[in-house]
Amino acid sequence: MTGSGATARGEAVLIDYGAGNLHSVEKALGAAGLQVRRAARPEEAEDARLIVLPGQGHFRQAMEAFLASGFEPLIRAHVLAERPFLGICVGLQLLMADSEEAPGLPGLGLLPGRVRRFPRTGPSVPQMGWNRLTPRGAPPLLAGVEPGAFVYFAHSYYVEFGESAPGATSSYGEVVYQSAYAQGPLNATQFHPEKSQAVGLRILGNVRSLVGRG
């Protein structure tokens, strides 16, 4: 459902800053049982219970579009207040300190670590298609998702944390990277749950359950 009005339990506010595939994300969130509305201006998301930050394409273009949108203070306040949040693909990468894809342009720095490019000597880049998840611990985001489950990726850069982080990892060639971050209400995925069929819907259903706990 798309519209305006007060945020209800189980509602997701999808941030529209011009750098994400909103239609497929919106459709998948709805299929997972979330009421969805888009916000193109910060004031339209001030009452958000769950914020979903999508993203695709080049880090610099996405980050500059995000900064120009005026959403940065809202997202910072939302995450620091430990309110439910889901980042998708570049929406995860924007949370990091910086990216090799855009030297000199800081990320939000809400998570420790940086974004690196897959080696040119490994498998073909970008990684396009299905890859396995290896959950680390038992994060609620991945409840009911079997180790080794396949999800859909489309990226040339990956998140590297300085130390083990909760969520899940995946491997591409010799690189083991963070494919999902899951720490309480703060969740983000390098893969696209909206393109990951039944596994993706299960993960988005888990996000809905996390919202309902608050």
C-alpha positions, 0 to 999 in steps of 0.5 A: 500500500502506498500513501500518506498518513501516520505510521502504523505498526507493521508499516515500512517507509521506503526512502525515495532519494533517486537511487534505488529500484523502488517498485520491486522493493515496494512490491516485495515488502508488501508481499511480506505483509508490510504496509508500504509508503514512499517518502521523497522528502525528510518530513514525510518520514519523520514518523517512520517506524521502519525505514528502508533505504534501497540503493543501486549503481555507483557509490558516488552517485548514490551518496551524492543523491542521498546527501542532496535529498536532505535525508541524512540527519533523519537517517542518522537520528533514526539509526542512533535511536535504535529504531528499525532500519533495513538497508539494501545493496548500496543502502548497506554500503552507504552506512560505511565509512568510505568506498574504494568506488568513490575515493575522497567521498565519506560514507555515513560512518554508521558502521565500522569498515569500508567498501572494497572492490572485488579483485580483478584476478578473481571471478568475473565482476560484477557478481551477478546472480545467486550465491549462498549465505553463511549466517554468523550466529543466529540473527533474527533477520535470518530466522528460518533461513537455512545455512547455504540458502541462495540469495540474489546479488548484483555488485562489484564492491563488497563490505569489509569489516575490521572484525567479525560482525553479526549477520551473514557472510558469502564467498566470491572467489577467494573473498569472504565478505559481509553479505548481511549485517544484523544487529538488533533493529539495524539490518542491511543486506548486500544482496537483494531480498526483493529478487531472492524469491522465497528466501527473500520474502522470509527475510523481509517477513523477519524484518516485519516481525522485528518491527512488531516487537517494538 
